[in-house]
Amino acid sequence: MRELRIETLDPVKLPLVSRLYKAHYPSGKAKSNELTIVGYIENQLSAVVRFRPIEQCQLLTGMLVIPEQRGLGLGHQLLVHCQSSVCNSNTYCFAYPHLEAFYQQHSFVTVVPEQLPNSLNQLFTRYTGSGKCLIPMHYRPDLL
């Protein structure tokens, strides 16, 4: 497994993340009010995840490992870092079905939409209503 250098992105570097998303995940949009965690391999931006504040919660969103670096465990390293420094009992994510097991390995549990806080349930309903196939998940630190 290659070692990922992980840091919190300085907001002045948001254009770097925006270019990464544009190239590999066009629907991803980094915003200055989000906490953005990035990972570098040999000074190359290789992975990113954002935490979007929504009322008292935070939504893990926009997780990306560049295609050339996938399968090396970088996503796992990034989430392990986030588990120890960012995630808490108010952290949620909307996972694509093929990534549900990945998030489960990092203490996220699948929930039904009605178990989401109201603001997240509304957002989830909007996303799925527009045709996105997503699974609501809740971070459970007690499962570590």
N, C-alpha and C positions, 0 to 999 in steps of 0.2 A: 504494500500500500504506500503510495507516495504521500509525503508529508505536506499538508496544506497549511500555509501561513494565514491565519484568520484574524480579521480586525473589523472594527466598526468603521463604516465608511464615513469619511469627512464629507459633509454635504456639498462642499465645493467640487467634489469628484463625481457628483451625480451624472454628469454627461458621459463618463466612462461606462457606467452601468446602463445608461440609456442606449448607448451604442451596442453594448452586449445584448441587451434585450432585442433591439431592432434586428440584429443579425440572427438570433437564435430563438426568440420567444416574443414575436411582435405584439402580442396582447399585453405583455408586461410593461408597466410604466412606473418607474421609480419616482417617488415624490419626496419633497423635503420634510414633510411631517412624519415620515415613516422612519423606523430604525432599520438601517440597511447593514447587513453583515456580509462581508465578502471574503473570499478565499483566493489566495495566490499560489501558483506553482511556479517557482523560478521567476518571480516578479511578473508573471502573466496572470491577469484576472481570469480565473477559471471557474468560479462558483459564486453564487449570490443567493441570498434569501432576504425577504423584507418582512417587517412586522408592522402592520397597519393598525393604528389605534382606532377603535370603534367603541365609543362611550367608555365603560370600565374594562373593556376587553381588548385583546390584541389578536389580529388575524394573521397567521403565518401565510404569506402569499409570495408568488413570483419566484419560487425556488427554481434555480437553474444551475446545471453543470454543463459547461460547453461540450458539444458532442464528441470532440476529440479526446476528452478527459473522462468520459463516462465509463463506468465499470471498474474504476480504480479505488472506489470507496470514498471519494471526495464528499459526496452528499452525506454519507454517514458521519464523516469527521465534522462537517459543518453543523449537522444537527446535534451531535454530542456537545459541541461547543455551546450551541444555543440552549441546550437543556441545562447546562451549568450556569449560564449567565443571563438568559433572556426569558425563557419559557417559565410560566407559572400556571396556577390553576385557572387563570383567566385567559389562557391561550387556546385558540381554536385554529383549524384549517379546513379548507374545502379541498379534498383530495380527488384527483382523477382516479378512476377505478383501478388502473394498473399500478398506482402508487399507494394504495391503501395498506398493503402489507409492509411496505417500506416505513410508513409513518407509525404503524403499530409497533415496529421494532424500537421506536423511540418514544414509547409511552403515550401515544395518541390512541384513543379508543373511538370506535365508530359510535355515533349517536343518531337518534332520529331527529329530524329538523325541529320538532316540538321541544326538544331538550335544549336547543340553542337559546341564548338570551334573545329577546325580542328583536333588537337591532340587527343581530347576525342572522336571525331567521328571515327577516325581511330581505336582507342582502342575498342570502342563499336562494330564496324564492325567486328573486329577480334574475339571478344567474341561471338557475335551472329553467326558469320560464323562457329564457332566451335560447334554450337548446343545449346548454352546457350540461354534461353528465358529470356530476360531482357527488362526493360523499362527505357529509359533515363529520368532523372529528374534533375531539376535545383532548387537550393535554392533561394527563393525570400524573403529577409528580409522585404520587404515592405508589405508582407501579414500578418505580426505578429499582 
